[in-house]
Amino acid sequence: MRIWMEKIARNGVRSPFLPLLMAARKRLPGDLAGCLRILKALELYEFRVFRWAGKRANAGETRLLRWGFDLYHGNAKLDALCREIISRAHSYLSNKDFREGFTPAPNKSFYRWPGIRYLLYEYELELSRGRAVRIRWDDLRRDPQRTIEHVLPQEPSKPYWRERFDEEALRKYTDALGNLSLTLDNSSYGNKAFPDKRGDTTTKTPCYAGSSLYIERDIAKYTDWTPDTIVQRGNCIRDWALSRWYIDDSTVGEIPLNEAVEESEEQE
């Protein structure tokens, strides 16, 4: 349960979550599985609604506060409560819109998206398969520019890059999701060609193949770095993310009209 509390904390605990979290601690003191279900539902809500969809901080506030009140006073069943949280997240961001948001496009920057560090950190945890990760969340939060790597550099002066990316491709793919990684060696990579960044296990200077990060070692499995490579890797991350923050369309219901009006007013 501590792990999921840390995930919510990394995203920034939203004040409307607090009554529900406090109510869960009070009403479900011995039900660790029940508390965990609520934490997972809130983390999904946080990522899809506030991070991905970019909704204002008060999106769904009225209902979130009411859920906390109802749980505290014993007027909400756990199953129904978790289903409502997830259904509400789906109402703000459908699975179709979630998937389409991964498509690379000119002037679309995942690098400047506020949720990029959280998404890549979660991907690093996924690739670790439960093993210890070598980058701390506090390092990402304090120094994001030095800990996010562009495989295709932001200033690609080397012939290697110019042979593979024209100006249109540079605009489209430089800040694409598939071109970004967590790193501990950003200053060492600079605008080097991909083979130099990739290296191998015998390379003495920092390289992806010898990295202590799983996400960089995963990049080292590619032998070349082209627009197609970026799309391929972006699709891998997309498929993982769609599974990680998955909502089954068949389990969600429509928002009652009066609640939809309340939430529309909150966002004005």
ZAMARGU-4260 file (C-alpha; in steps of 0.2 Angstrom, whole numbers, plus 5000, padded with zeros to 4 digits):
<rodrens>
0) 5000/5000/5000 | 5015/5012/5003 | 5020/5010/4985 | 5003/5017/4979 | 5003/5031/4992
5) 5020/5036/4985 | 5013/5036/4967 | 4999/5048/4972 | 5012/5059/4981 | 5023/5059/4966
10) 5009/5066/4956 | 5004/5079/4970 | 4990/5074/4982 | 4975/5083/4976 | 4966/5091/4990
15) 4949/5084/4985 | 4957/5066/4987 | 4961/5070/5005 | 4944/5067/5013 | 4942/5050/5004
20) 4959/5045/5009 | 4956/5050/5027 | 4939/5041/5027 | 4947/5025/5020 | 4960/5025/5034
25) 4946/5028/5047 | 4932/5016/5040 | 4944/5002/5033 | 4958/5001/5046 | 4960/4982/5044
30) 4955/4981/5026 | 4972/4983/5017 | 4965/4976/5001 | 4950/4988/5001 | 4962/5003/5004
35) 4973/4998/4990 | 4958/4997/4978 | 4954/5015/4982 | 4972/5021/4980 | 4974/5012/4963
40) 4957/5020/4958 | 4963/5037/4963 | 4980/5036/4955 | 4971/5031/4939 | 4960/5046/4940
45) 4974/5057/4944 | 4984/5052/4929 | 4970/5051/4916 | 4960/5067/4922 | 4974/5079/4928
50) 4990/5073/4919 | 4984/5066/4902 | 4968/5076/4899 | 4975/5092/4908 | 4959/5096/4917
55) 4959/5109/4930 | 4963/5105/4948 | 4945/5106/4953 | 4938/5094/4940 | 4926/5082/4949
60) 4929/5090/4966 | 4911/5090/4971 | 4909/5072/4968 | 4926/5067/4976 | 4922/5077/4992
65) 4905/5068/4992 | 4913/5051/4991 | 4924/5055/5006 | 4909/5060/5016 | 4899/5045/5011
70) 4913/5033/5015 | 4916/5041/5032 | 4898/5040/5037 | 4896/5022/5030 | 4885/5027/5016
75) 4896/5020/5002 | 4900/5002/4998 | 4918/4999/4992 | 4914/4991/4976 | 4902/5004/4970
80) 4914/5018/4976 | 4929/5011/4966 | 4918/5009/4951 | 4912/5027/4952 | 4929/5034/4953
85) 4935/5024/4938 | 4919/5028/4928 | 4921/5047/4932 | 4939/5046/4925 | 4933/5038/4909
90) 4920/5052/4907 | 4934/5065/4907 | 4945/5054/4896 | 4938/5041/4884 | 4949/5026/4879
95) 4949/5032/4861 | 4955/5050/4866 | 4968/5042/4877 | 4975/5031/4863 | 4974/5045/4850
100) 4984/5057/4862 | 5000/5046/4859 | 5001/5050/4840 | 5016/5060/4836 | 5013/5077/4827
105) 5023/5093/4823 | 5024/5105/4837 | 5017/5092/4849 | 5030/5091/4864 | 5030/5077/4876
110) 5045/5084/4883 | 5036/5099/4889 | 5021/5089/4895 | 5020/5090/4915 | 5017/5071/4916
115) 5032/5065/4906 | 5043/5062/4921 | 5030/5052/4930 | 5026/5042/4915 | 5044/5037/4911
120) 5047/5034/4929 | 5033/5021/4929 | 5039/5014/4913 | 5056/5012/4922 | 5048/5003/4936
125) 5039/4992/4923 | 5055/4987/4915 | 5064/4984/4931 | 5052/4969/4935 | 5052/4972/4953
130) 5071/4975/4954 | 5078/4991/4962 | 5079/5006/4951 | 5094/5017/4951 | 5086/5034/4948
135) 5077/5043/4962 | 5060/5052/4960 | 5068/5067/4970 | 5081/5068/4957 | 5068/5069/4943
140) 5058/5082/4952 | 5073/5093/4956 | 5082/5093/4940 | 5071/5087/4926 | 5081/5094/4911
145) 5097/5085/4916 | 5087/5068/4919 | 5077/5068/4903 | 5087/5062/4887 | 5083/5066/4869
150) 5090/5051/4859 | 5088/5061/4843 | 5096/5077/4851 | 5088/5094/4851 | 5103/5101/4841
155) 5107/5086/4830 | 5122/5093/4821 | 5131/5076/4817 | 5130/5069/4799 | 5122/5053/4807
160) 5106/5063/4812 | 5105/5074/4796 | 5105/5059/4785 | 5090/5051/4794 | 5080/5066/4799
165) 5074/5081/4787 | 5067/5097/4795 | 5049/5091/4795 | 5055/5075/4804 | 5065/5085/4817
170) 5049/5095/4821 | 5039/5080/4822 | 5050/5068/4832 | 5062/5077/4843 | 5050/5079/4857
175) 5040/5063/4853 | 5037/5051/4867 | 5047/5037/4858 | 5062/5049/4858 | 5063/5052/4876
180) 5071/5043/4891 | 5076/5045/4909 | 5095/5046/4911 | 5108/5049/4923 | 5121/5055/4910
185) 5112/5068/4899 | 5128/5080/4899 | 5138/5065/4892 | 5127/5061/4878 | 5125/5078/4870
190) 5122/5077/4851 | 5132/5062/4848 | 5127/5050/4835 | 5116/5035/4840 | 5130/5022/4839
195) 5140/5032/4851 | 5126/5034/4863 | 5121/5016/4861 | 5138/5009/4864 | 5140/4991/4871
200) 5144/4983/4887 | 5163/4986/4884 | 5161/5004/4881 | 5171/5014/4894 | 5161/5031/4893
205) 5142/5032/4898 | 5131/5023/4885 | 5114/5016/4884 | 5120/4998/4884 | 5130/5000/4900
210) 5117/5011/4909 | 5111/5007/4926 | 5094/5012/4920 | 5083/4999/4912 | 5074/5011/4901
215) 5091/5016/4893 | 5096/4998/4891 | 5080/4994/4883 | 5084/5008/4870 | 5101/4999/4867
220) 5092/4984/4859 | 5089/4995/4843 | 5103/4995/4830 | 5098/5012/4822 | 5088/5027/4826
225) 5076/5033/4813 | 5058/5040/4812 | 5052/5023/4811 | 5062/5018/4827 | 5054/5032/4836
230) 5037/5027/4831 | 5040/5009/4835 | 5047/5013/4853 | 5033/5026/4856 | 5020/5012/4851
235) 5028/5001/4864 | 5026/5014/4878 | 5009/5018/4872 | 5003/5000/4873 | 5010/4998/4890
240) 5002/5015/4896 | 4985/5010/4889 | 4986/4994/4899 | 4994/5002/4915 | 4980/5015/4916
245) 4966/5004/4908 | 4948/5006/4910 | 4936/4993/4903 | 4923/5002/4892 | 4909/4989/4897
250) 4911/4993/4916 | 4908/5012/4915 | 4891/5021/4916 | 4885/5038/4911 | 4886/5053/4924
255) 4869/5058/4930 | 4863/5075/4923 | 4864/5084/4939 | 4882/5078/4943 | 4887/5083/4925
260) 4881/5100/4928 | 4890/5102/4944 | 4906/5097/4936 | 4904/5108/4921 | 4902/5123/4933
265) 4918/5118/4943 | 4928/5120/4927 | 4922/5136/4921
</rodrens>
